[in-house]
Amino acid sequence: MEEKKYKKVQEALKACADGFFMVGAFSFFINMFALAVPIYSMQVYNKVLPSGSLETLIVLTVLVVVLLAASAGLEVVRSRILVRISHRVDTQLSDVVVRAIFATVVTAPREGAVQGMRDFDTVRQFFSGQALLVFFDLPWSPLLIGVIFLLHPLLGALALFGAVILLGAAITNEMVTKKPLESANCEAVSTIGAIGNGVRNSEVLHAMGMLGSFRRRWQIQRGTMLRYQEIGSDRAAAVIAVSKFLRMGLQTALLATGAALAVDNEITSGAMIASSIIVGRALAPFESAMATWKQIITVRSAWYRLTALLDAYRDAGPRTTLPRPKGLLDVMDLAVAPPGVRVPVLRGINFSVQPGQVLGITGPSGSGKSCLVRTIVRSWLPLAGKVRLDRSDVHQWNQDDLGPYIGYIPQDVELFGGMIAENIARFSGGSDEAIIAAAKLAGVHDMILRMPQGYDTPIGPNGRNLSAGQRQRIGLARALYGDPVLIVLDEPNSNLDQDGDRALIEALLAMRERGCAVLMVSHRPSVLQVADLLLVLHPGGMFAFGPKDEVLSQIAATAATAATAVTAVTRSVG
């Protein structure tokens, strides 16, 4: 699978090969056109000034202006090609990255998952930025140094020595800044994640006076990041300052050596000036590399995180489209745990639900009820066992094919930015009739009509414009939209009033009449009365499963036995 992942990246970069080739070709001409000014200087000093020919000066000036204009045009075209390469990389990989992000949160903690898209944007922007151009200009530096050798071997040797010194400075810069800057990048990711977590829980922070404590914790993280950045930036600044000193010293030495050679008539004064200009151009990529090294390290860190994300992604590829299921659910020896945890919260879970049956799931807090239903709807992967729908493992299905057959309300109902109608239709562009039918089935049609714009009312991200009860009822309509065969409801009435409770019960009865298999986590007797089957969980596994009346009798008998035992112990102690 790792090979397949890298193949995806390689294919995306291979699709841009023609663009990279053009950028490389343009870089060659841009660097060759950079010789126009030093050659112009040589001609002015060597021919125009001794001869006093203004005609020659005009011709040379016009020619160099044309070459400089051509170079500027190539710079523009080169930058535009890089922007289009960046867009092509986005087109090739963005969907894969998004799928990897959503697949990863099924198997690992979701904290930092969104960082994958930030990392992808960082890498993508690198392809269109100036930092990448350093790597296209750097290969032509030896050619420019070779031109200096043609002017005089001693000048060429000085230029080569300067290039080696600056290369050593670049390597030193990498060695002394890599660790602190990479640590700073890691801390930056953590601080951004902490702020996101705080914003999501801002109501709690404000209401309970926790904002000060949160800020102090965040400032500690931020301070750690700033310390690492300070160390890395100070070291980089020192190396860059030394490299600038060396480059300017080299140009001074080159000019002094050229002057001495000119005095001895070994070169002309024009060659002396030209060599100074050329060496500045030849060494510029080395200095630019050090100036952008912090960005390069940031991109490299983002690249490592991005490839790690894609490493963890398992793309099953196209799957056979299975026929529409009838709703027979079989849970077989299931063991479940939160993503990234290997110790099961529940194990040995076995039960079946027939089409047209309602299963109530109950148990004490922390017994794993939400873990179970999240695994059944494929939000989490099981540690062991199978979840089968019409005898087919739910993981054999393509997610987009299976999704319309499942209606799901999580414990915390999340709605998305958009209109109410779009949320009910699962953003599938469904017909108005199907949307209204789902709303009526959920008993929320009249409530929606009372809103300012009815079904077209915008609700904002996370449904922030709605109350918790309204979000839950619209979430129920979304779960019932279309023609689902399996309905899974996790505490669907936790925020409902009496009217909402009644509408929920009516919807459950209607879905049972339609032949849907319904799973419902709840503690309220009013809702559990609708259940045909009852599953009682306790920490670690199943306590009881079967027809509701039988399970209730079993619980009552167990309670009576426990009470008798307690009484006997009390009497014996007394």
C-alpha positions in Angstrom: 0.0 0.0 0.0 2.9 2.4 0.7 4.2 1.8 -2.8 0.7 2.6 -4.1 0.7 5.8 -2.1 4.0 7.0 -3.5 2.9 6.0 -6.9 0.0 8.5 -6.5 2.4 11.2 -5.6 4.8 10.3 -8.4 2.0 10.3 -10.9 1.0 13.8 -9.8 4.5 15.0 -10.2 5.0 13.2 -13.4 1.9 14.9 -14.8 3.8 18.2 -14.2 7.0 17.0 -15.8 6.5 19.1 -18.9 5.9 22.2 -16.8 9.1 21.5 -14.7 11.0 21.0 -18.0 9.8 24.4 -19.3 10.7 26.1 -16.0 14.2 24.5 -16.2 14.6 25.7 -19.8 13.5 29.2 -19.0 15.8 29.2 -16.0 18.7 28.4 -18.4 17.9 31.4 -20.6 17.3 33.7 -17.7 20.7 32.9 -16.3 22.3 33.3 -19.7 20.6 36.6 -20.2 22.1 37.6 -16.9 25.4 37.8 -18.7 24.1 40.7 -20.8 25.0 43.3 -18.2 28.6 42.2 -17.6 29.2 41.8 -21.3 27.7 45.2 -21.9 30.0 46.6 -19.2 33.0 45.0 -20.8 32.2 46.5 -24.2 31.6 49.9 -22.7 34.9 49.9 -20.9 36.9 48.1 -23.6 35.5 49.7 -26.8 33.1 52.6 -26.3 35.3 54.6 -23.9 38.6 54.2 -25.8 36.9 54.9 -29.2 34.4 57.5 -28.0 31.8 56.0 -30.4 28.3 57.0 -29.3 26.8 54.9 -32.1 28.3 51.8 -30.6 27.0 52.8 -27.2 23.5 53.2 -28.5 23.5 49.9 -30.3 24.9 48.1 -27.2 22.4 49.8 -24.9 19.4 48.9 -27.1 20.6 45.3 -27.3 21.0 44.9 -23.6 17.6 46.5 -22.9 16.0 44.0 -25.3 17.8 41.1 -23.6 16.8 42.4 -20.1 13.1 42.8 -21.3 13.2 39.2 -22.6 14.6 38.0 -19.3 11.9 39.8 -17.4 9.3 38.3 -19.7 10.7 34.8 -19.1 10.6 35.5 -15.3 6.9 36.2 -15.6 6.2 33.2 -17.7 8.3 31.0 -15.4 6.3 32.1 -12.4 3.0 31.6 -14.1 4.0 28.0 -15.1 4.9 27.3 -11.4 1.4 28.6 -10.4 -0.2 26.2 -12.9 2.0 23.4 -11.7 0.7 24.1 -8.2 -2.9 24.0 -9.4 -2.3 20.7 -11.2 -0.8 19.2 -8.1 -3.9 20.3 -6.2 -6.1 18.7 -8.9 -4.2 15.5 -8.8 -3.8 15.0 -5.0 -6.4 17.1 -3.1 -9.1 14.5 -3.4 -6.7 11.8 -2.2 -5.6 13.9 0.7 -9.2 14.6 1.8 -10.1 10.9 1.6 -6.9 10.1 3.6 -7.9 12.7 6.2 -11.4 11.2 6.7 -10.1 7.7 6.5 -7.5 8.4 9.2 -10.0 9.7 11.7 -11.7 6.2 11.6 -8.5 4.5 12.7 -6.7 7.2 14.7 -7.5 10.1 17.0 -8.9 12.9 15.0 -6.8 15.6 16.7 -4.6 17.2 14.1 -6.3 15.4 11.2 -7.2 18.8 9.6 -3.5 19.6 9.8 -3.1 17.3 6.8 -4.9 19.8 4.5 -2.8 22.6 5.9 0.3 20.6 5.2 -0.9 19.9 1.7 -1.5 23.6 1.1 2.0 24.4 2.4 3.6 21.9 0.0 1.3 23.1 -2.9 2.2 26.7 -2.3 5.9 25.8 -2.3 5.6 24.8 -5.9 4.3 28.3 -6.8 6.7 30.2 -4.6 10.1 31.8 -5.0 11.8 29.3 -2.8 11.5 26.6 -5.5 13.2 28.9 -8.1 16.4 28.7 -6.0 16.7 25.0 -7.0 16.2 25.9 -10.7 18.8 28.7 -10.6 21.4 26.8 -8.5 22.5 24.3 -11.3 23.6 27.2 -13.6 26.0 28.7 -11.0 28.8 26.4 -12.1 28.3 27.6 -15.7 28.6 31.2 -14.6 31.7 30.4 -12.6 33.0 28.7 -15.8 32.6 32.0 -17.6 34.7 33.8 -15.0 37.4 31.1 -15.6 37.4 32.2 -19.2 38.1 35.7 -18.2 41.0 34.6 -16.0 41.8 31.3 -14.2 42.7 33.1 -10.9 39.4 35.0 -10.9 37.6 31.7 -11.6 39.4 30.0 -8.7 38.4 32.8 -6.4 34.7 32.5 -7.5 34.8 28.7 -7.1 36.3 29.1 -3.6 33.5 31.5 -2.7 30.9 29.0 -3.9 32.4 26.2 -1.8 32.5 28.5 1.2 28.8 29.5 0.7 27.8 25.9 0.2 29.5 25.0 3.5 27.6 27.9 5.1 24.3 26.5 3.7 25.1 23.0 5.1 26.0 24.6 8.5 22.7 26.5 8.4 20.9 23.2 7.9 22.7 21.5 10.7 22.2 24.2 13.3 18.6 25.2 12.5 17.0 21.9 11.5 16.2 20.6 15.0 14.9 23.9 16.6 12.8 24.9 13.5 11.3 21.4 13.2 10.4 21.5 16.9 8.9 25.0 16.4 6.8 23.7 13.6 5.5 20.8 15.8 4.7 23.2 18.6 2.9 25.5 16.1 0.7 22.6 15.0 -0.1 22.0 18.7 -0.9 25.6 19.4 -3.2 25.9 16.4 -5.0 22.7 17.5 -5.4 24.0 21.0 -7.0 27.3 19.8 -9.4 25.3 17.6 -10.3 23.1 20.5 -10.9 26.2 22.7 -13.1 27.9 20.0 -15.2 24.8 19.8 -15.7 24.8 23.6 -15.8 28.6 24.0 -19.2 28.5 25.8 -17.8 26.3 28.5 -14.7 28.5 28.8 -16.7 31.6 29.2 -19.5 30.2 31.4 -17.2 28.5 33.9 -14.4 31.1 34.0 -11.9 28.8 32.4 -10.7 31.2 29.8 -7.8 32.5 31.9 -6.6 29.0 32.6 -6.9 28.1 29.0 -5.0 31.1 27.9 -2.2 30.4 30.4 -1.9 26.8 29.1 -1.9 28.1 25.6 0.7 30.7 26.4 3.0 28.0 27.8 2.7 26.1 24.5 3.1 29.3 22.5 6.2 30.2 24.6 7.8 26.9 23.8 7.2 27.4 20.1 8.6 30.9 20.3 11.7 29.7 22.1 12.4 27.1 19.4 11.8 29.7 16.7 14.1 32.2 18.5 16.9 29.6 18.7 16.5 28.6 15.0 16.2 32.2 13.8 19.1 33.4 15.8 21.3 30.7 14.4 20.1 31.3 10.9 20.6 35.0 11.2 24.2 34.5 12.3 25.0 32.1 9.5 23.3 34.4 6.9 25.3 37.4 8.3 28.5 35.5 8.0 27.6 34.3 4.5 26.8 37.9 3.4 30.2 39.0 4.8 31.9 36.2 2.9 30.1 37.0 -0.3 30.9 40.7 -0.1 34.4 40.0 0.9 34.8 37.7 -2.0 33.5 40.3 -4.4 35.9 42.8 -2.9 38.8 40.3 -3.2 37.7 39.5 -6.8 37.6 43.2 -7.7 41.0 43.8 -6.1 42.5 40.8 -7.8 41.0 41.9 -11.1 42.4 45.4 -10.6 45.9 43.9 -10.0 45.6 41.8 -13.1 44.4 44.8 -15.1 47.4 46.8 -13.9 49.7 43.9 -15.1 47.7 44.0 -18.4 46.6 40.4 -18.0 42.9 41.4 -18.3 41.1 44.5 -19.3 39.3 46.8 -16.9 36.0 45.7 -18.5 36.8 42.1 -17.6 37.5 43.2 -14.0 34.0 44.8 -13.7 32.3 41.9 -15.6 33.8 39.3 -13.3 32.5 41.2 -10.2 29.0 41.3 -11.7 29.0 37.6 -12.8 30.2 36.3 -9.4 27.4 38.2 -7.7 24.9 36.4 -10.0 26.6 33.0 -9.6 26.5 33.1 -5.8 23.0 34.7 -5.4 21.2 31.2 -5.4 23.4 30.1 -2.4 22.4 33.2 -0.4 18.8 32.9 -1.5 18.7 29.3 -0.3 19.9 30.4 3.2 17.4 33.3 3.3 14.5 30.9 2.5 15.8 28.0 4.6 13.2 28.5 7.3 10.5 28.1 4.7 12.2 25.1 3.2 12.3 23.4 6.6 8.6 24.2 7.1 7.8 22.7 3.8 9.9 19.6 4.5 8.2 19.1 7.9 4.8 19.5 6.2 5.9 17.0 3.5 6.9 14.4 6.1 3.5 14.8 7.9 1.7 14.6 4.6 3.4 11.4 3.5 2.8 9.9 7.0 -0.9 10.7 6.5 -0.9 9.0 3.1 1.1 6.1 4.5 -1.8 5.5 7.0 -4.4 5.7 4.2 -5.7 2.4 2.8 -7.5 3.0 -0.5 -9.5 -0.1 -1.2 -10.2 1.1 -4.8 -13.3 0.4 -6.8 -15.7 -2.2 -5.3 -18.5 -4.2 -6.7 -21.9 -2.4 -6.3 -24.0 -4.6 -4.1 -27.8 -4.8 -4.5 -30.0 -2.7 -2.2 -30.1 -4.3 1.3 -33.3 -5.2 3.0 -32.0 -4.3 6.5 -31.0 -7.5 8.2 -28.3 -6.6 10.6 -25.9 -9.2 12.2 -23.3 -8.2 14.7 -20.9 -11.1 15.2 -18.3 -11.4 18.1 -17.6 -7.7 17.8 -14.9 -5.9 19.8 -14.7 -2.1 19.7 -12.5 0.6 20.9 -11.9 4.3 20.1 -9.5 5.1 17.2 -5.9 4.6 18.1 -6.8 2.5 21.2 -6.0 -1.2 21.2 -7.8 -2.2 24.5 -11.4 -3.0 23.7 -14.2 -1.1 25.4 -16.6 -3.9 24.4 -15.9 -7.4 23.3 -18.0 -10.5 22.4 -21.0 -8.5 21.2 -23.4 -10.7 19.3 -27.0 -9.9 18.2 -29.3 -9.7 15.1 -32.0 -7.3 14.1 -34.5 -8.2 11.5 -36.1 -5.7 9.1 -39.0 -4.0 10.8 -37.6 -4.5 14.3 -36.6 -1.8 16.8 -33.6 -2.5 19.1 -33.2 -0.4 22.2 -29.7 -0.2 23.5 -29.2 0.9 27.1 -26.7 0.5 29.9 -24.8 2.7 32.4 -22.7 5.6 31.4 -19.3 4.5 30.0 -20.5 1.1 29.1 -19.7 1.6 25.4 -23.1 2.3 23.8 -21.9 5.1 21.5 -18.7 3.1 20.7 -20.9 0.2 19.5 -23.2 2.3 17.2 -20.2 4.2 15.8 -18.7 0.9 14.8 -21.9 -0.3 13.3 -22.2 2.7 11.0 -18.5 2.5 10.0 -17.4 5.7 11.8 -15.0 3.5 13.7 -13.2 0.3 12.7 -13.8 -2.8 14.9 -10.9 -4.4 16.7 -12.4 -7.8 15.9 -15.6 -9.4 14.7 -18.0 -8.4 11.9 -20.9 -6.1 11.2 -23.0 -7.6 8.4 -25.9 -6.0 6.5 -27.8 -8.6 4.6 -25.0 -11.1 5.2 -22.4 -8.7 3.7 -19.7 -7.2 5.8 -20.4 -3.4 5.9 -16.7 -2.8 5.0 -17.2 -4.6 1.7 -19.4 -1.7 0.6 -18.3 1.4 -1.1 -19.1 4.2 1.4 -20.9 6.3 -1.1 -23.1 3.3 -2.0 -23.9 2.3 1.5 -24.4 5.8 3.0 -27.9 6.4 1.5 -29.2 3.2 3.1 -28.2 4.3 6.6 -29.7 7.0 8.7 -27.6 8.0 11.7 -27.9 10.5 14.5 -24.7 10.8 16.6 -24.8 11.8 20.2 -23.6 15.3 19.3 -25.6 16.3 16.3 -23.5 18.3 13.8 -25.1 20.3 11.0 -23.1 22.0 8.2 -23.1 25.5 6.9 -25.9 25.9 4.4 -29.7 25.8 4.3 -31.9 23.6 6.3 -33.1 21.8 3.1 -29.5 21.1 2.0 -28.7 19.6 5.4 -31.8 17.4 5.3 -30.9 16.2 1.8 -27.3 15.4 2.9 -26.1 18.0 0.4 -27.1 15.5 -2.4 -29.2 18.0 -4.3 -32.3 15.9 -3.7 -35.8 16.9 -4.8 -38.0 19.2 -2.7 -40.6 16.5 -2.3 -38.1 14.0 -0.8 -36.8 16.7 1.6 -40.3 17.7 2.8 -41.3 14.0 3.1 -38.3 13.4 5.4 -39.2 16.5 7.5 -42.8 15.4 7.8 -41.7 11.9 8.8 -39.5 13.4 11.5 -42.3 15.7 12.6 -40.2 18.8 12.0 -42.1 20.3 8.9 -44.2 22.8 10.9 -41.2 23.9 13.0 -39.2 24.6 9.8 -42.1 26.6 8.2 -42.1 28.9 11.3 -38.5 29.8 10.6 -37.8 33.1 8.8 -37.0 31.6 5.4 -38.5 28.1 5.9 -36.5 25.4 4.3 -34.1 28.0 2.8 -33.1 29.3 6.3 -29.3 29.4 6.6 -28.1 27.7 9.8 -24.4 28.5 9.9 -21.6 26.2 10.6 -22.4 23.5 13.2 -26.0 24.7 13.2 -25.0 27.6 15.5 -28.2 29.5 14.7 -30.4 26.7 16.0 -31.1 25.4 19.5 -29.9 22.0 20.5 -33.4 20.6 20.2 -33.9 22.0 16.8 -30.5 20.6 15.6 -31.5 17.2 16.9 -34.9 17.2 15.1 -33.3 18.4 11.8 -30.7 15.7 12.3 -33.6 13.1 12.6 -35.0 14.4 9.3 -31.6 14.0 7.7 -31.4 10.4 9.1 -34.8 9.6 7.6 -34.1 11.3 4.2 -34.3 9.1 1.2 -35.0 5.4 1.7 -32.7 4.1 4.5 -33.0 0.5 5.6 -30.9 0.8 8.8 -31.6 3.7 11.3 -29.1 4.2 14.1 -30.0 6.8 16.7 -27.6 7.7 19.5 -29.6 9.4 22.3 -31.9 11.0 19.8 -34.1 12.6 22.4 -31.5 14.0 24.8 -32.4 17.6 23.9 -36.1 17.1 22.9 -39.1 18.6 24.6 -42.4 16.7 24.9 -43.5 17.5 21.4 -40.1 16.4 20.0 -40.3 13.2 22.0 -43.7 12.4 20.6 -42.6 13.2 17.1 -39.6 10.8 17.6 -41.8 8.0 18.7 -44.1 8.5 15.8 -41.1 8.4 13.4 -39.9 5.2 15.0 -43.2 3.5 14.5 -43.4 4.7 10.9 -39.9 3.4 10.1 -40.8 0.0 11.7 -43.9 -0.1 9.5 -41.7 0.5 6.5 -39.5 -2.5 7.4 -36.4 -0.6 8.6 -34.1 -2.1 11.2 -33.8 0.5 13.9 -31.1 0.8 16.6 -31.7 3.3 19.3 -29.5 4.3 22.3 -31.6 5.8 25.1 -32.4 5.8 28.8 -35.9 7.2 28.5 -38.6 4.6 29.2 -41.0 6.5 26.8 -38.8 5.8 23.9 -37.7 2.3 24.9 -41.3 1.2 25.0 -41.3 1.3 21.2 -38.5 -1.3 21.1 -39.1 -4.9 20.1 -35.6 -6.0 21.3 -33.5 -4.8 24.1 -29.7 -4.9 24.4 -28.3 -4.1 27.8 -24.6 -3.3 28.0 -22.3 -3.2 31.0 -18.6 -2.2 31.1 -16.8 -4.6 28.9 -19.6 -6.4 27.1 -23.2 -7.6 26.9 -25.4 -8.0 30.0 -28.5 -9.2 28.2 -30.1 -9.3 24.8 -33.5 -10.5 23.5 -37.1 -9.6 23.3 -37.8 -6.6 25.5 -40.1 -8.2 28.0 -37.8 -11.2 28.5 -34.8 -8.9 29.1 -36.8 -6.7 31.5 -37.8 -9.9 33.4 -34.2 -11.0 33.5 -33.1 -7.7 34.8 -35.8 -7.8 37.5 -34.9 -11.3 38.5 -31.2 -10.3 38.7 -32.1 -7.3 40.8 -34.3 -9.4 43.1 -31.5 -12.0 43.6 -29.0 -9.2 44.3 -31.4 -7.7 46.8 -31.9 -11.0 48.6 -28.2 -11.6 48.8 -27.7 -8.1 50.2 -30.4 -8.8 52.8 -28.8 -12.1 53.8 -25.4 -10.6 54.2 -26.8 -7.7 56.2 -28.6 -10.1 58.6 -25.5 -12.3 59.0 -23.4 -9.3 59.7 -26.0 -8.0 62.1 
